[in-house]
């Protein structure tokens, strides 16, 4: 189709955020943008259960500081399952490059979150991203 919607590589998202208002807003916004939120969880243990549970997940959005541990542990599990990770956090972690596709610094505008997801999607599709939002670090390169 000439003017049809292009097929997305990233549709199903796991949201790992322990601030209830941020989690609610992000989940609502992602759904409005036609993403499917597989689950919204606030604990490392719950995120690991979802990742290991066999659900199809295209991207994990994870905060670093969680009530029961570090989002880096979630990122490691997702990376091991070949699921890309986007850190959404106040400060991008040391060592994050090894297990994540990128990091978006909080606070961020909703359009910047969409642009960060689009940038990761471009790289996964073998293309150079059209734009990178402010506060976003892309950790992966086009292969």
N, C-alpha and C positions, 0 to 999 in steps of 0.2 A: 504494500500500500504506500502510495506516495505521501499522503498526509496523515497516515495512521500513527498511533502511538508505537514507539519502539519498544521492543520486548526488554524488560529489565532483567538484569542478572541478580539484583538484590531486591527481594520482595519480602521475605520472611525474616523478621528481626527479633532477637532476644534482647530485652532491655534489663540491665542490671543497675539499679539505682536505689539507694537507701533513703533519699530525701523524698517523702511522699508527694509533696507538691511538684517537684521537678519530675518525678516519675509519672504522675498523672498528666501533667502538661505535655510531656514528651510523647507519651503513649497516645494521647488524643491527637496531637499534631501529626504524628506519623500515620495514624489511621486516616486522617483527613487528606494526607498526601498519597493515599492508596498503598501504604505498606501494611503488611499483615504482622501484627505483634504476636509472636508465638507465645510469649509469656513476659510478664513484668515481675521481677523478683528483687528482693533487697538483701539477700544473703549469698555468700559464696557457695555454701552447701546446696542451696536451691538452684543456683545457676549451673553448678556441676551436674546436678541431677537432670536438668533439662538437656544439657549438652550431651550427656552420656545416655539419655533416654531414647535416642534415635529419631527425634523430631528433625525434620528438614529445617535447617537454619542457614540463612544466607549471610547474615552479619550479626555480630554481637556488639552492642553498645554497652560499655561498662565503665563505671566510676572506679577510681582506685581505692578510695577509703570507704570500706563497707563495715557494717557493724561487727561481722564475725571474721574479718580478715581483709585480704588485699585482692583487688580486682586483677592484679597481675596473675594470681593463681587461676582465675577464670580465663584470662587470656591464654595462659599456657595450655589449659585443657582444650579451649577452642582451637588453638593453633595445632595441637596434636590431632584434632578431628578435622583439620583442613578447613576451618571456618574462619573467615577474616574477622578482625576485631578493630573497633574504633574506640579508643579511650575517650571518654568525655569527663573531664576532671579539671580541678583547679590548677594543677601543676602536672605536666607530663612526666611520667616516671623514668628514672634511670633504668636502662635495660629494656625499655618498652619496645624498642625497634626490633628486637628478636622475635617478639610474639604478636605484634600488632601491625595493622596496615597504616594506622595513623593515630593522631591525637588531636582532639578539639578542646581548647581551653574554655572553661566556664568563667564567667557567664558567656553564653553565646546566643546569637539571634537564631530563630527557627530557620531562616533562609540559609544561614551558615551551616547548620546541621545538614540540611538538604544538599548543599553544595559539597560538603565533606563526603557524604555518602555517594554523591554523583562522581566525585573524583576517584574514590576507591573503586567504584563500578567501572569507570573508564579504564583504570589500570588493569583490573581483572580481565577486561575485554581487549587488552593489548593496545590501548590508545592513551595518548597523553591527555591529561585532564584539561578542559577548556579554561577553568579558573579554580583557584584555591582561595577559600575564604580566609579572612583575617583570623588569627588565633589557631589556625590549623597547620599541623605538620604532617606531611605525607611521608610514610616510612618505606613504602614499596616503590619500585621502579617498573616501568613498562618493560616487559621481556620480549 
